[in-house]
């Protein structure tokens, strides 16, 4: 991904808990498959949890509820 260009959009999706939309953006910019994009999304999610915890409206324990990959 031109990571610098797409990260703000991905970050917005992560904070809003729009997991599929964020994965889609990563796939589009990286040209990768779903597993690789989900791995990258998860890594970015963890980084945002550490650096911007106040931006999340749900706790880490419930963020992935209802999402099955």
FENDA-V163754 format. One record per residue. N is the residue number from 1. SS is DSSP state (2 for helix, 1 for strand, 0 for the rest). D_FIRST is the distance of its C-alpha to the first C-alpha in Angstrom with 2 decimals. Layout:
BEGIN
n = (N | N)
ss = (SS | SS)
d_first = (D_FIRST | D_FIRST)
END
This chain:
BEGIN
n = (1 | 2 | 3 | 4 | 5 | 6 | 7 | 8 | 9 | 10 | 11 | 12 | 13 | 14 | 15 | 16 | 17 | 18 | 19 | 20 | 21 | 22 | 23 | 24 | 25 | 26 | 27 | 28 | 29 | 30 | 31 | 32 | 33 | 34 | 35 | 36 | 37 | 38 | 39 | 40 | 41 | 42 | 43 | 44 | 45 | 46 | 47 | 48 | 49 | 50 | 51 | 52 | 53 | 54 | 55 | 56 | 57 | 58 | 59 | 60 | 61 | 62 | 63 | 64 | 65 | 66 | 67 | 68 | 69)
ss = (0 | 0 | 2 | 2 | 2 | 2 | 2 | 2 | 2 | 2 | 2 | 2 | 2 | 2 | 2 | 0 | 0 | 0 | 2 | 2 | 2 | 2 | 2 | 2 | 2 | 2 | 2 | 2 | 2 | 2 | 0 | 0 | 0 | 2 | 2 | 2 | 2 | 2 | 2 | 2 | 2 | 2 | 2 | 2 | 2 | 2 | 2 | 2 | 2 | 2 | 2 | 0 | 2 | 2 | 2 | 0 | 0 | 0 | 0 | 0 | 0 | 0 | 0 | 0 | 0 | 0 | 0 | 0 | 0)
d_first = (0.00 | 3.65 | 4.63 | 7.93 | 7.92 | 6.90 | 8.67 | 12.03 | 11.86 | 10.89 | 13.58 | 16.02 | 15.77 | 16.28 | 19.23 | 20.68 | 20.49 | 18.69 | 17.19 | 16.70 | 15.15 | 12.53 | 11.91 | 11.81 | 9.10 | 6.82 | 8.40 | 8.06 | 4.45 | 4.40 | 7.99 | 9.57 | 12.84 | 14.16 | 15.27 | 12.07 | 10.34 | 13.61 | 13.71 | 10.52 | 12.00 | 15.28 | 14.29 | 12.92 | 16.10 | 18.29 | 17.03 | 17.69 | 21.03 | 22.01 | 21.05 | 21.78 | 24.27 | 26.26 | 23.62 | 24.04 | 26.94 | 27.27 | 27.87 | 25.78 | 28.48 | 28.07 | 24.37 | 23.80 | 27.19 | 27.21 | 23.83 | 24.29 | 21.72)
END
